[in-house]
Amino acid sequence: MQLWLRILLLVIVVLSVSSFVWFLLGSTAYFQRGMDIIGTTNLWGGGIPVLLFAVLFTVLLIKGWAPTSGLDYVGICIVIVLATALSAGLIKSVSTNGWADEKIKSDSIQITDDKKYEYRIELINLFQRNSHARLYLKDVGTEVETYIPMEIQTRKIVVLRESQVNHWVELEAIDNASHYILYTTKDLGIPEEKFKIDITAGTSSRVN
C-alpha cells in the first residue's frame, strides 16, 4: 500500500471513530439521558455506517491492500468521501446543551411581596440524571445578583407545564430580613415542596 494512501486511511479511521464517540457522548449528554428519536435516527443513519467504514479501513490497513486499477481508486475515493461526509454530519448533529453547556429552563421573573428582590427558579439539565435547580435573586436596590442551590426534586419532573408566563415557585418574606420561604407550585409537576432561604448565607433548607 502506498504511503499516502495508508496515511489517508489512518486519518479517516481516526476521524470516523472520533465523530462516533463525540456523537454518542453528545446525544446522551455524557450518558446522563437516553437517546431521543432524532439521536436514534442519526445513530442508524450515520453512526453505524461511520463505524463500519472505520472497521473496513482498519482491515485494509492491516492487510496492506493497494488499488490495482482505476476502478479500485474510484471506489476507495467514493467511500472515503462518504465516510468523511457522514463523520462531519455526526459532529454537526451533536448539541452540547446539557453536557458541555448547561441547558437551563426558567420561569417568569417575579418580585417578593416586600419588593426587595426579583426572583425566578432555574432548572438545569432537566430530564437528565444530572438535573438540579437554583434560585436566582436580584436585589432591587443594589442590583446584586445571587444564585442559591435548591434541593428541588427535579428528577421527578416528567412533564413541565410551560406557557407565556410561568410561576413555578413563590417566595414569601418572613420576620427575619434575610430569610424567606419558597414554595414550589403545582405547575412544576411534582408534589409541592417548601424551603427556607437564607439570602445572607446563600443557602436553602427543606422545611417539613
Contacts in CASP RR format, 6 or more apart in sequence:
PFRMAT RR
TARGET T0000
AUTHOR 0000-0000-0000
METHOD contacts of the structure
MODEL  1
MQLWLRILLLVIVVLSVSSFVWFLLGSTAYFQRGMDIIGTTNLWGGGIPV
LLFAVLFTVLLIKGWAPTSGLDYVGICIVIVLATALSAGLIKSVSTNGWA
DEKIKSDSIQITDDKKYEYRIELINLFQRNSHARLYLKDVGTEVETYIPM
EIQTRKIVVLRESQVNHWVELEAIDNASHYILYTTKDLGIPEEKFKIDIT
AGTSSRVN
1 60 0 8 1.000
1 61 0 8 1.000
1 64 0 8 1.000
1 65 0 8 1.000
1 66 0 8 1.000
2 66 0 8 1.000
5 66 0 8 1.000
5 67 0 8 1.000
5 76 0 8 1.000
6 61 0 8 1.000
6 64 0 8 1.000
8 80 0 8 1.000
9 57 0 8 1.000
9 60 0 8 1.000
9 61 0 8 1.000
9 80 0 8 1.000
10 61 0 8 1.000
12 53 0 8 1.000
12 54 0 8 1.000
12 57 0 8 1.000
12 80 0 8 1.000
12 83 0 8 1.000
12 84 0 8 1.000
13 54 0 8 1.000
13 57 0 8 1.000
13 58 0 8 1.000
13 61 0 8 1.000
15 83 0 8 1.000
15 84 0 8 1.000
15 87 0 8 1.000
16 50 0 8 1.000
16 51 0 8 1.000
16 53 0 8 1.000
16 54 0 8 1.000
16 57 0 8 1.000
16 83 0 8 1.000
16 86 0 8 1.000
16 87 0 8 1.000
17 51 0 8 1.000
17 54 0 8 1.000
18 87 0 8 1.000
19 47 0 8 1.000
19 50 0 8 1.000
19 86 0 8 1.000
19 87 0 8 1.000
19 88 0 8 1.000
19 89 0 8 1.000
19 90 0 8 1.000
19 91 0 8 1.000
20 47 0 8 1.000
20 50 0 8 1.000
20 51 0 8 1.000
20 54 0 8 1.000
20 87 0 8 1.000
20 90 0 8 1.000
22 90 0 8 1.000
22 91 0 8 1.000
22 94 0 8 1.000
23 42 0 8 1.000
23 43 0 8 1.000
23 47 0 8 1.000
23 90 0 8 1.000
23 91 0 8 1.000
23 93 0 8 1.000
23 94 0 8 1.000
25 31 0 8 1.000
25 99 0 8 1.000
26 94 0 8 1.000
26 95 0 8 1.000
26 96 0 8 1.000
26 99 0 8 1.000
27 35 0 8 1.000
27 36 0 8 1.000
27 39 0 8 1.000
27 42 0 8 1.000
27 43 0 8 1.000
27 93 0 8 1.000
27 94 0 8 1.000
28 34 0 8 1.000
28 35 0 8 1.000
29 97 0 8 1.000
29 98 0 8 1.000
29 99 0 8 1.000
29 125 0 8 1.000
29 128 0 8 1.000
29 130 0 8 1.000
30 99 0 8 1.000
32 98 0 8 1.000
32 99 0 8 1.000
32 125 0 8 1.000
32 128 0 8 1.000
32 129 0 8 1.000
32 130 0 8 1.000
33 127 0 8 1.000
33 128 0 8 1.000
33 129 0 8 1.000
35 43 0 8 1.000
38 93 0 8 1.000
39 93 0 8 1.000
42 90 0 8 1.000
42 93 0 8 1.000
46 86 0 8 1.000
46 89 0 8 1.000
46 90 0 8 1.000
47 86 0 8 1.000
47 90 0 8 1.000
49 83 0 8 1.000
49 86 0 8 1.000
50 83 0 8 1.000
50 86 0 8 1.000
50 87 0 8 1.000
50 90 0 8 1.000
53 79 0 8 1.000
53 82 0 8 1.000
53 83 0 8 1.000
53 86 0 8 1.000
54 83 0 8 1.000
56 79 0 8 1.000
57 83 0 8 1.000
67 73 0 8 1.000
67 76 0 8 1.000
97 103 0 8 1.000
98 125 0 8 1.000
98 128 0 8 1.000
98 130 0 8 1.000
102 124 0 8 1.000
102 125 0 8 1.000
103 124 0 8 1.000
103 125 0 8 1.000
103 126 0 8 1.000
104 122 0 8 1.000
104 123 0 8 1.000
104 124 0 8 1.000
105 122 0 8 1.000
105 123 0 8 1.000
105 126 0 8 1.000
105 160 0 8 1.000
105 162 0 8 1.000
106 120 0 8 1.000
106 121 0 8 1.000
106 122 0 8 1.000
106 123 0 8 1.000
106 136 0 8 1.000
107 120 0 8 1.000
107 121 0 8 1.000
107 166 0 8 1.000
107 167 0 8 1.000
107 168 0 8 1.000
107 169 0 8 1.000
108 120 0 8 1.000
108 165 0 8 1.000
108 166 0 8 1.000
108 167 0 8 1.000
109 118 0 8 1.000
109 119 0 8 1.000
109 120 0 8 1.000
110 118 0 8 1.000
110 119 0 8 1.000
110 120 0 8 1.000
110 167 0 8 1.000
110 170 0 8 1.000
110 171 0 8 1.000
111 117 0 8 1.000
111 118 0 8 1.000
111 119 0 8 1.000
111 140 0 8 1.000
112 119 0 8 1.000
112 171 0 8 1.000
112 172 0 8 1.000
112 173 0 8 1.000
112 180 0 8 1.000
113 172 0 8 1.000
113 173 0 8 1.000
114 173 0 8 1.000
115 140 0 8 1.000
116 139 0 8 1.000
116 140 0 8 1.000
116 141 0 8 1.000
116 173 0 8 1.000
117 137 0 8 1.000
117 138 0 8 1.000
117 139 0 8 1.000
117 140 0 8 1.000
117 171 0 8 1.000
117 180 0 8 1.000
117 199 0 8 1.000
118 137 0 8 1.000
118 138 0 8 1.000
118 140 0 8 1.000
119 135 0 8 1.000
119 136 0 8 1.000
119 137 0 8 1.000
119 138 0 8 1.000
119 169 0 8 1.000
119 171 0 8 1.000
120 135 0 8 1.000
120 136 0 8 1.000
120 169 0 8 1.000
121 133 0 8 1.000
121 134 0 8 1.000
121 135 0 8 1.000
121 136 0 8 1.000
121 150 0 8 1.000
121 152 0 8 1.000
121 168 0 8 1.000
121 169 0 8 1.000
121 184 0 8 1.000
122 133 0 8 1.000
122 134 0 8 1.000
122 135 0 8 1.000
122 136 0 8 1.000
122 147 0 8 1.000
123 131 0 8 1.000
123 133 0 8 1.000
123 152 0 8 1.000
123 154 0 8 1.000
123 157 0 8 1.000
123 160 0 8 1.000
123 168 0 8 1.000
124 131 0 8 1.000
124 132 0 8 1.000
124 133 0 8 1.000
124 134 0 8 1.000
124 154 0 8 1.000
125 131 0 8 1.000
125 132 0 8 1.000
126 154 0 8 1.000
126 157 0 8 1.000
126 160 0 8 1.000
127 157 0 8 1.000
129 155 0 8 1.000
131 154 0 8 1.000
131 155 0 8 1.000
131 157 0 8 1.000
132 149 0 8 1.000
132 150 0 8 1.000
132 154 0 8 1.000
133 149 0 8 1.000
133 150 0 8 1.000
133 151 0 8 1.000
133 152 0 8 1.000
133 154 0 8 1.000
134 147 0 8 1.000
134 148 0 8 1.000
134 149 0 8 1.000
134 150 0 8 1.000
135 147 0 8 1.000
135 148 0 8 1.000
135 150 0 8 1.000
135 169 0 8 1.000
135 171 0 8 1.000
135 182 0 8 1.000
135 197 0 8 1.000
135 204 0 8 1.000
136 145 0 8 1.000
136 146 0 8 1.000
136 147 0 8 1.000
137 145 0 8 1.000
137 146 0 8 1.000
137 147 0 8 1.000
137 148 0 8 1.000
137 199 0 8 1.000
138 144 0 8 1.000
138 145 0 8 1.000
138 146 0 8 1.000
139 145 0 8 1.000
139 146 0 8 1.000
146 199 0 8 1.000
146 202 0 8 1.000
148 197 0 8 1.000
148 199 0 8 1.000
148 202 0 8 1.000
148 203 0 8 1.000
148 204 0 8 1.000
149 203 0 8 1.000
149 204 0 8 1.000
150 182 0 8 1.000
150 195 0 8 1.000
150 204 0 8 1.000
151 195 0 8 1.000
151 204 0 8 1.000
151 206 0 8 1.000
152 184 0 8 1.000
152 188 0 8 1.000
152 190 0 8 1.000
152 193 0 8 1.000
152 195 0 8 1.000
153 190 0 8 1.000
153 193 0 8 1.000
156 190 0 8 1.000
157 188 0 8 1.000
157 189 0 8 1.000
157 190 0 8 1.000
158 189 0 8 1.000
159 189 0 8 1.000
160 188 0 8 1.000
160 189 0 8 1.000
161 187 0 8 1.000
161 188 0 8 1.000
161 189 0 8 1.000
166 187 0 8 1.000
167 185 0 8 1.000
167 187 0 8 1.000
168 184 0 8 1.000
168 185 0 8 1.000
168 187 0 8 1.000
168 188 0 8 1.000
169 182 0 8 1.000
169 183 0 8 1.000
169 184 0 8 1.000
169 185 0 8 1.000
169 188 0 8 1.000
170 182 0 8 1.000
170 183 0 8 1.000
170 185 0 8 1.000
171 180 0 8 1.000
171 181 0 8 1.000
171 182 0 8 1.000
171 197 0 8 1.000
172 180 0 8 1.000
172 181 0 8 1.000
172 182 0 8 1.000
172 183 0 8 1.000
173 180 0 8 1.000
174 180 0 8 1.000
174 181 0 8 1.000
178 198 0 8 1.000
178 199 0 8 1.000
178 200 0 8 1.000
178 201 0 8 1.000
179 196 0 8 1.000
179 197 0 8 1.000
179 198 0 8 1.000
179 199 0 8 1.000
180 196 0 8 1.000
180 197 0 8 1.000
180 199 0 8 1.000
181 194 0 8 1.000
181 195 0 8 1.000
181 196 0 8 1.000
181 197 0 8 1.000
181 207 0 8 1.000
182 194 0 8 1.000
182 195 0 8 1.000
182 196 0 8 1.000
182 197 0 8 1.000
182 204 0 8 1.000
183 192 0 8 1.000
183 193 0 8 1.000
183 194 0 8 1.000
184 190 0 8 1.000
184 192 0 8 1.000
184 193 0 8 1.000
184 194 0 8 1.000
185 192 0 8 1.000
186 192 0 8 1.000
193 206 0 8 1.000
194 206 0 8 1.000
194 207 0 8 1.000
195 204 0 8 1.000
195 205 0 8 1.000
195 206 0 8 1.000
195 207 0 8 1.000
196 204 0 8 1.000
196 205 0 8 1.000
196 206 0 8 1.000
196 207 0 8 1.000
197 203 0 8 1.000
197 204 0 8 1.000
198 204 0 8 1.000
198 205 0 8 1.000
END
